[in-house]
């Protein structure tokens, strides 16, 4: 039976249950799910997990999932970027269907078992310590940025040999100071004539805005203040997405506890919470409640968290926005996977349509970057391959500018476009930057 009469749902993640880590049970579930995928093949064009799976089955002696070795089962899991697109856009067998298929969370379980066994690679574990790495990077930003710069023939080959990070991959440069600290001195006061005057919003500066590129955060800060909101910028800790990718669910739970406890009193005081990165918004809104279903602060934060584009669109409907000057430009809009996974619709497209005379055009495929997955030597060429279709879609009509809601996808898509033998734009930033530009901010 294909399809389900109910809306897709997700189960809580039983990461504290020892039975969830049973390797025989995990292998049985991998084979059950792979067999369903093998019979369907609707996800063949999403990422390399599925072609790897289907090729392995087709080339096996009996063309059956039972023929796959544990190594082949792992190869499928290792290729998954946890983008959630199979669950969100393709699979007809997600819960409450009786097949009960949640492929991304099965891959998460696989990684959680590896993590508990101590099999998560050392570099993956260290890269996931984002707050520590960010503080070190900003402290020594000059040296760090020189060493990690693309084209540095002295340091990047050494970095590749030691860490496995591909010498060609873009590594985000560090700011001289964390955004949450420097922003306090430059946050604009709320515009008393703004239609949303009296409302309050906390911008949760995720790791990328806080330590690497605060351009989207600065733009959001200005747009919201211009519309009358009182704005503050906070960074209590990393949301835990990199640890989530590693299957370190204990680390994710700790981050959820710390950050939700930090934000709970602010929410009680009437502040809305707006993460500056789609991955952070996804964690706060959807993944944390599945990891910590009995935590009241996590549940409260989930209800009061809004993606940046989602929040601007909601303001436009609730209070109206300050008048925006016309901007007669075509805009290629990459619909980032973790924006789509929030199940809120194409809010970036809706937001840009609020700009008079702007012509945004949506490109819906994955960029291929996949968090830290795409920067490693064994994955980088595959990341370029996965991003090839969306790179072509973005450049097809030669838009005046291109944007992506994912801060890692933007620079990666520039590399994808160049790899497609086309000229990439100087920057693929966040859609909120275009709104700020239209306001003249």
Order of alpha helices (4+ residues) and beta strands (2+ residues): alpha-alpha-alpha-alpha-alpha-alpha-alpha-alpha-alpha-beta-alpha-beta-alpha-alpha-beta-alpha-alpha-alpha-alpha-beta-alpha-alpha-beta-alpha-beta-alpha-alpha
